[in-house]
């Protein structure tokens, strides 16, 4: 998990997300935000294979962390409620 040690930076990021939660919940908007973030981070002409794979690695780690921390527990609860695959 990307734990941010600098509390001021963490608070700024949290505030951006909280202030824009309504638009982030609409279908496709998070996808757009991620694509736009990548474009902004690479618009300085420093697009490279390494920079691209680092960005994709960040996405993959975030995906895995979300699954590990929240979705896996939900899946385990549903398996208990509904039964396992036979």
C-alpha positions, 0 to 999 in steps of 0.5 A: 500500500502506498502509505504517504509519510508526509501528512501534508501531502496526504491531506492535500490528496485526500482533500482533492478526492473528497472534494471531487467524489461526486464526479469520480463516481460516474462511470468512466470518470476514474478511467479518464482521470487515470489516463489524463494523469498519465498524459500530464505526467508524460507531456514534458517529453520524457515519455519512455518505456521505463516511465510507462512501466512504472506508471502501469506498475503503480496501477497494478499495485493499487489494484492488488491492494484494493483486492487484498484489503477489501474485495477478498473479505467481501468474497469470503463473506459471500462464499460463507453466505451462498456456499462455495463453488461445487 
